[in-house]
Amino acid sequence: MGNPVLGIETYVLLKKETVPGTRESLTTGAQHLDLISESLDSIPVLSGLPVMAGDRQKRATLDFVSHNNTGGSFIFRPRSAQLDTLLKWILGAGGGLAPYTPIVNDAVDLEAFTLEVTKGGQDQLALVGTKVNTAKFSSTFIEPLTIELNVLSLTGVRNSGSFTTFAPTQMDAEKPFLHGGLIMSGTEVWLDDGLAAGNVEVRSIEFTINNNLLEDGYCNSMNRRLISPGLFTLEGALEIPYNATTKGFWNAMIAAAKVKFTATWTDGDANILAASFVVKLDGELPKVSSSELQWLNLSFHGVADTTDPVCISMISTE
């Protein structure tokens, strides 16, 4: 018996498909990610039919593959050169870095990409016709920004065809976006906290973009035929000090007022990622149960109207 494999030979690469649903070659132009973890698969799902006759045992002929469930999730530390491409996959086609809203047949849709994963140098899997279902951005004190993408795919190709060798060029050439480089800005007084105007001490920020893709897009097929977008939603949370300034959040909450703010990360080399939010707050007054320093956890969800037609817009610059 051999030794267990090392996880350091696990890679995720992805590239936009020229023809959605057709496997793209990743030899050039692919994004090679600074991967933290992955749970990607193309799973043959067994359908076990009920049995009425037999000898109290499962009949082998009544267990068979009904369909393939392809997709999963992966977490990585983004680099500035990748962000423009990644944000378009997450938010929508057409070059805009904000959620697209018209859904008219296939006139506007989320972009599809081919994804390749190598698992510990042992198994390889290509996911074709892949779209982003959810994107979770997480930034907390003394840690770099991470993104977790949950994806759905039309088909999966296991251990066959041409797979691309990982090249850590961007990972070696660029730095991750550290939480220590995060700047918050907003018009609300309670986002001031006594520092420079509009700049609040944020211990952590986390938000999830959800395209609510159709998971059961099977027709007369073993694989998905459709991955259609549903209602776009944004949910998140902030952790900030609870004090005489930030207590002003309560007025905004009970008035159901729109709150606007921007989170801007830098990688220390003048490259930035900025996310601008239009939200309403969820929750209640803090519960004080100890003599320790008190932090305020603010949950929020995205909203839009004619004045603010998108609940989130994002931009990256190099």
C-alpha positions in Angstrom: 0.0 0.0 0.0 1.4 3.4 -1.0 1.4 6.6 1.1 -1.5 9.0 0.9 -1.2 11.7 -1.7 -0.2 15.2 -0.9 -2.9 17.8 -1.5 -0.4 20.3 -3.0 -0.9 18.7 -6.4 -4.5 19.9 -6.4 -5.2 22.6 -9.0 -8.3 24.5 -10.4 -8.1 26.3 -13.7 -11.0 27.9 -15.7 -11.6 29.8 -18.9 -14.7 31.3 -20.7 -16.2 29.1 -23.3 -16.4 30.5 -26.9 -19.4 28.3 -27.5 -21.4 27.9 -24.2 -21.6 24.2 -23.4 -18.5 23.2 -25.5 -15.3 22.3 -23.7 -12.7 25.1 -24.1 -9.0 24.4 -24.3 -7.2 25.9 -21.3 -3.7 25.8 -22.8 -3.8 29.6 -23.1 -5.8 32.4 -21.4 -7.0 30.3 -18.4 -7.2 31.6 -14.8 -4.9 29.5 -12.5 -6.2 30.0 -9.0 -4.5 30.3 -5.6 -6.6 27.4 -4.3 -7.5 26.8 -0.6 -9.9 23.9 -1.0 -12.3 22.3 -3.5 -15.2 19.9 -3.6 -15.9 19.5 -7.3 -17.3 16.4 -8.8 -19.4 14.8 -11.6 -21.5 12.3 -9.6 -23.5 9.5 -11.3 -26.7 9.4 -9.2 -28.1 6.0 -8.6 -31.9 5.5 -8.9 -33.1 2.8 -6.6 -36.5 1.5 -7.6 -38.8 0.0 -5.0 -39.2 -3.8 -5.1 -42.4 -5.8 -4.4 -41.2 -9.3 -5.3 -38.0 -11.0 -4.2 -36.3 -12.4 -1.1 -36.0 -9.3 1.1 -32.8 -8.1 -0.6 -32.1 -5.2 -3.0 -32.3 -6.3 -6.6 -29.1 -5.3 -8.5 -31.0 -4.6 -11.7 -33.2 -2.0 -9.9 -30.1 0.2 -9.1 -28.9 2.2 -12.1 -27.6 5.6 -13.0 -30.4 8.0 -13.6 -28.4 11.2 -14.2 -25.1 13.0 -13.5 -24.9 15.8 -11.0 -21.9 18.0 -12.0 -20.6 21.0 -10.0 -19.4 21.8 -6.5 -17.5 24.6 -4.9 -13.9 25.9 -4.4 -12.3 28.6 -2.3 -9.4 30.7 -3.4 -7.4 33.9 -2.8 -8.0 36.1 -5.9 -5.3 38.2 -7.6 -5.9 41.5 -9.4 -5.2 40.3 -12.9 -8.0 37.7 -12.5 -10.7 39.8 -11.0 -12.2 41.5 -14.0 -12.8 38.1 -15.6 -14.0 36.5 -12.4 -16.5 39.4 -11.6 -18.0 39.1 -15.1 -18.6 35.4 -14.5 -20.2 36.1 -11.1 -22.3 39.1 -12.0 -23.2 38.7 -15.7 -22.3 39.1 -19.3 -22.2 42.2 -21.4 -19.1 43.7 -19.7 -21.0 45.2 -16.8 -19.7 44.6 -13.3 -23.2 44.7 -11.8 -26.0 42.1 -11.9 -27.8 42.0 -15.2 -31.5 42.1 -14.9 -33.2 41.4 -18.2 -34.1 37.7 -18.7 -35.3 37.4 -22.3 -34.6 33.8 -23.6 -30.9 33.7 -24.3 -30.4 37.3 -25.2 -28.6 38.0 -22.0 -27.2 35.3 -19.8 -24.5 34.4 -17.4 -21.2 33.5 -19.1 -20.3 29.8 -19.2 -16.8 28.5 -18.6 -14.8 25.3 -18.7 -13.2 24.3 -15.4 -10.5 21.7 -14.8 -9.5 20.3 -11.5 -6.6 17.9 -10.7 -7.1 16.1 -7.3 -3.9 15.4 -5.5 -2.2 14.5 -8.8 -4.4 11.4 -9.1 -7.7 12.2 -10.8 -8.6 14.9 -13.3 -12.1 16.3 -14.0 -13.3 18.8 -16.5 -16.6 20.6 -15.9 -18.2 22.0 -19.1 -20.9 24.6 -19.4 -20.2 25.9 -15.9 -21.9 28.9 -14.3 -21.6 30.6 -11.0 -24.5 29.9 -8.6 -23.2 31.7 -5.5 -20.1 33.7 -4.8 -19.1 34.3 -1.2 -16.6 37.0 -0.4 -15.0 36.8 3.1 -12.6 39.3 4.7 -11.6 39.2 8.3 -8.8 40.8 10.4 -5.2 39.8 9.6 -6.4 37.5 6.8 -6.5 37.9 3.0 -9.8 38.2 1.1 -11.1 34.9 -0.1 -13.9 33.9 -2.6 -15.9 30.8 -2.5 -17.6 29.9 -5.8 -20.4 27.4 -5.9 -20.9 26.3 -9.5 -23.3 24.2 -11.6 -22.2 22.5 -14.9 -23.8 20.8 -17.8 -21.5 17.9 -18.2 -18.3 16.4 -16.7 -15.4 14.7 -18.3 -13.4 12.3 -16.1 -9.8 11.4 -16.6 -9.8 11.7 -20.4 -8.9 14.3 -22.9 -6.2 17.0 -22.6 -5.7 18.5 -19.2 -3.7 21.6 -18.7 -0.6 21.9 -16.4 -0.9 24.4 -13.6 1.2 27.5 -13.9 1.4 29.7 -10.8 2.4 32.9 -12.7 -0.2 35.2 -11.3 0.1 33.7 -7.8 3.8 34.4 -7.8 3.7 37.8 -9.4 0.8 39.4 -7.4 -0.2 39.7 -3.8 -3.5 38.7 -2.3 -5.9 41.4 -1.0 -5.3 41.7 2.7 -8.0 42.8 5.2 -5.5 45.3 6.6 -5.8 47.2 3.3 -9.6 47.4 3.5 -11.1 50.9 3.5 -14.8 51.5 4.2 -16.6 54.6 3.0 -20.2 55.6 3.3 -22.5 58.6 3.9 -24.0 57.3 7.1 -22.8 59.0 10.3 -22.7 55.7 12.1 -20.1 54.4 9.6 -17.7 57.1 10.8 -16.6 55.7 14.2 -14.5 58.9 15.0 -11.9 58.2 12.3 -11.5 59.9 8.9 -14.9 60.8 7.5 -16.7 57.7 6.2 -14.1 55.2 7.4 -15.1 52.7 10.0 -13.1 50.0 11.8 -14.4 46.7 10.3 -13.3 43.5 12.0 -14.9 41.4 9.3 -17.1 41.7 6.3 -18.8 38.8 4.4 -21.3 38.9 1.6 -22.8 36.3 -0.8 -24.0 37.0 -4.3 -26.6 34.4 -5.4 -27.7 33.9 -9.0 -30.2 31.2 -7.8 -29.5 29.0 -10.8 -31.9 26.2 -11.8 -30.3 23.0 -10.4 -32.8 20.6 -11.9 -32.4 21.7 -15.5 -32.7 18.1 -16.9 -34.9 17.3 -19.8 -34.8 14.1 -21.8 -31.1 13.8 -20.8 -28.7 12.2 -18.4 -26.9 15.6 -18.0 -28.2 19.1 -17.4 -29.5 20.8 -20.5 -30.3 24.2 -18.9 -28.7 26.3 -16.2 -31.0 29.3 -16.0 -30.6 32.2 -13.6 -33.3 33.0 -11.1 -33.8 35.9 -8.7 -30.6 37.8 -7.9 -30.0 38.2 -4.2 -27.3 39.7 -2.0 -26.8 39.0 1.7 -24.0 39.8 4.0 -22.8 40.9 7.4 -20.4 43.4 9.0 -18.7 43.2 12.4 -17.8 46.6 13.8 -17.3 48.1 17.3 -20.4 48.8 19.2 -20.2 52.3 20.6 -21.9 55.7 20.7 -21.4 56.3 17.0 -22.2 53.0 15.5 -25.4 52.7 17.6 -26.9 55.0 14.9 -27.5 51.8 12.8 -30.7 51.3 14.8 -32.3 54.4 13.3 -31.6 53.1 9.9 -33.0 49.7 10.7 -36.3 50.7 12.3 -36.9 53.2 9.5 -36.1 50.5 6.9 -33.9 53.1 5.3 -31.4 52.3 2.5 -27.8 52.2 3.6 -25.1 52.8 1.0 -21.4 52.0 1.5 -18.3 50.9 -0.4 -15.7 48.4 0.6 -12.3 48.9 -1.1 -9.5 46.4 -0.8 -5.9 46.9 -2.0 -3.1 44.4 -2.5 -0.4 46.9 -1.5 0.7 47.4 -5.1 -2.0 50.0 -6.1 -4.4 47.3 -7.3 -7.8 47.6 -5.9 -11.1 45.7 -5.7 -14.1 47.9 -4.8 -17.7 46.7 -4.0 -20.4 49.3 -3.6 -23.6 48.2 -1.8 -27.2 49.4 -1.6 -28.8 47.5 1.3 -31.2 47.4 4.2 -30.3 46.1 7.6 -31.6 43.0 9.3 -31.6 42.2 13.0 -32.1 43.6 16.4 -30.3 45.5 19.2 -27.2 43.7 20.5 -27.4 41.3 23.5 -24.8 42.3 26.1 -23.9 39.2 28.1 -20.4 39.9 29.4 -18.1 42.6 30.6 -15.9 42.1 27.5 -15.5 44.6 24.6 -18.7 44.6 22.6 -18.8 44.1 18.8 -21.8 44.7 16.6 -22.8 42.2 14.0 -24.9 43.8 11.3 -26.7 41.6 8.8 -27.8 43.2 5.5 -29.5 42.3 2.2 -29.4 44.1 -1.1 -32.2 46.2 -2.5 -32.8 48.2 -5.7 -35.2 50.9 -7.0 -35.3 53.5 -9.7 -32.8 55.7 -7.8 -30.4 52.8 -7.2 -31.1 50.2 -10.0 -28.5 47.7 -8.7 -27.9 46.5 -5.2 -24.2 45.8 -5.8 -21.6 46.9 -8.3 -17.9 45.9 -8.3 -14.8 47.1 -10.0 -11.2 46.1 -10.1 -8.2 48.1 -11.3 -4.6 47.3 -11.9 
